[in-house]
Amino acid sequence: MGKLLIIIGIVFIVAGIIVMYSDKIPYLGKLPGDIRVERENFRFYFPMMTSIILSILISLILYFINRWKN
């Protein structure tokens, strides 16, 4: 249980750092395939391609950690 809490804490710290510095990371949230709708008093943004790329990166990192662990 303790290891799980530490891992969750590290994930939250990394996510917080990404959110804090996301405007300084080039192309993050501005990739082709990200959905952006802007109207007069309405704004909708869904970073689809950014989400897919981050998902692939996280999956690869977890895969290599699992391989290294076993």
VOBA-1610 file (N, C-alpha, C; in pm, whole numbers, padded with zeros to 5 digits, always signed):
BEGIN
Met+00083-00119+00000Met+00000+00000+00000Met+00087+00125+00000Gly+00197+00120+00072Gly+00287+00235+00079Gly+00351+00268-00055Lys+00393+00163-00126Lys+00454+00184-00258Lys+00353+00246-00356Leu+00229+00200-00349Leu+00125+00254-00436Leu+00103+00402-00408Leu+00100+00442-00282Leu+00082+00583-00248Leu+00200+00667-00297Ile+00321+00615-00288Ile+00438+00687-00337Ile+00430+00704-00488Ile+00393+00600-00560Ile+00382+00608-00706Ile+00274+00707-00746Ile+00160+00703-00677Ile+00052+00798-00707Ile+00099+00941-00680Gly+00172+00961-00574Gly+00226+01093-00542Gly+00322+01143-00648Ile+00408+01055-00697Ile+00501+01093-00803Ile+00426+01129-00931Val+00322+01053-00963Val+00241+01083-01082Val+00177+01220-01068Phe+00124+01252-00950Phe+00063+01383-00929Phe+00166+01496-00939Ile+00285+01473-00888Ile+00390+01575-00897Ile+00428+01600-01042Val+00447+01493-01119Val+00481+01508-01261Val+00368+01578-01337Ala+00244+01540-01308Ala+00130+01604-01374Ala+00124+01753-01338Gly+00151+01787-01214Gly+00152+01927-01173Gly+00260+02007-01242Ile+00378+01948-01258Ile+00487+02016-01328Ile+00451+02038-01474Ile+00390+01938-01535Ile+00349+01952-01676Ile+00245+02063-01690Val+00150+02069-01599Val+00047+02173-01606Val+00109+02311-01584Met+00203+02322-01490Met+00266+02452-01463Met+00346+02504-01581Tyr+00417+02415-01649Tyr+00505+02457-01757Tyr+00454+02419-01895Ser+00326+02389-01908Ser+00273+02345-02037Ser+00279+02454-02143Asp+00270+02580-02103Asp+00277+02686-02203Asp+00419+02703-02257Lys+00519+02652-02189Lys+00658+02664-02234Lys+00705+02542-02313Ile+00625+02436-02315Ile+00659+02316-02391Ile+00605+02335-02532Pro+00694+02336-02633Pro+00645+02363-02769Pro+00554+02252-02820Tyr+00454+02288-02895Tyr+00358+02201-02962Tyr+00263+02129-02867Leu+00279+02139-02737Leu+00189+02071-02645Leu+00054+02140-02648Gly-00047+02071-02697Gly-00180+02127-02708Gly-00205+02203-02836Lys-00107+02204-02925Lys-00122+02276-03051Lys-00093+02187-03171Leu-00116+02059-03155Leu-00087+01965-03262Leu-00203+01957-03360Pro-00173+01918-03485Pro-00284+01893-03578Pro-00368+01777-03524Gly-00496+01793-03522Gly-00584+01691-03467Gly-00642+01732-03333Asp-00587+01835-03271Asp-00647+01891-03150Asp-00770+01970-03192Ile-00879+01950-03122Ile-01006+02013-03159Ile-01020+02145-03083Arg-01040+02252-03159Arg-01059+02384-03099Arg-01175+02454-03170Val-01275+02491-03091Val-01391+02564-03144Val-01402+02693-03064Glu-01394+02806-03135Glu-01406+02935-03069Glu-01519+03013-03135Arg-01613+03054-03054Arg-01725+03135-03101Arg-01722+03266-03024Glu-01825+03344-03039Glu-01830+03476-02977Glu-01815+03470-02825Asn-01896+03392-02758Asn-01886+03380-02612Asn-01878+03234-02570Phe-01817+03153-02652Phe-01805+03010-02624Phe-01670+02961-02674Arg-01603+02885-02592Arg-01472+02831-02630Arg-01466+02684-02587Phe-01436+02596-02681Phe-01423+02453-02652Phe-01290+02405-02706Tyr-01217+02330-02624Tyr-01086+02281-02665Tyr-01071+02138-02615Phe-01036+02048-02706Phe-01010+01909-02670Phe-00882+01865-02738Pro-00774+01844-02662Pro-00644+01808-02721Pro-00636+01658-02753Met-00700+01615-02860Met-00708+01473-02892Met-00570+01414-02927Met-00499+01475-03020Met-00369+01420-03060Met-00268+01429-02947Thr-00272+01537-02871Thr-00183+01549-02756Thr-00212+01437-02656Ser-00339+01406-02634Ser-00375+01298-02542Ser-00327+01162-02593Ile-00339+01139-02722Ile-00294+01012-02780Ile-00143+00998-02766Ile-00069+01103-02796Ile+00078+01097-02787Ile+00122+01078-02643Leu+00060+01151-02549Leu+00096+01133-02409Leu+00061+00992-02360Ser-00050+00937-02408Ser-00088+00801-02371Ser+00015+00700-02420Ile+00061+00718-02543Ile+00162+00627-02598Ile+00292+00639-02519Leu+00334+00761-02487Leu+00457+00779-02410Leu+00447+00717-02271Ile+00336+00739-02204Ile+00318+00681-02070Ile+00314+00530-02077Ser+00249+00474-02180Ser+00245+00328-02197Ser+00383+00271-02220Leu+00464+00338-02301Leu+00600+00292-02325Leu+00685+00299-02199Ile+00672+00407-02123Ile+00747+00420-01999Ile+00709+00309-01902Leu+00579+00285-01887Leu+00535+00179-01796Leu+00577+00041-01845Tyr+00577+00020-01977Tyr+00622-00107-02033Tyr+00769-00132-01999Phe+00854-00030-02019Phe+00996-00048-01991Phe+01023-00061-01842Ile+00946+00005-01758Ile+00961-00012-01613Ile+00923-00155-01575Asn+00817-00207-01633Asn+00774-00344-01604Asn+00878-00445-01651Arg+00934-00423-01770Arg+01039-00513-01820Arg+01164-00509-01733Trp+01199-00389-01686Trp+01318-00372-01603Trp+01296-00435-01466Lys+01174-00426-01416Lys+01140-00479-01284Lys+01145-00632-01282Asn+01100-00696-01390Asn+01096-00844-01395Asn+01224-00892-01450
//
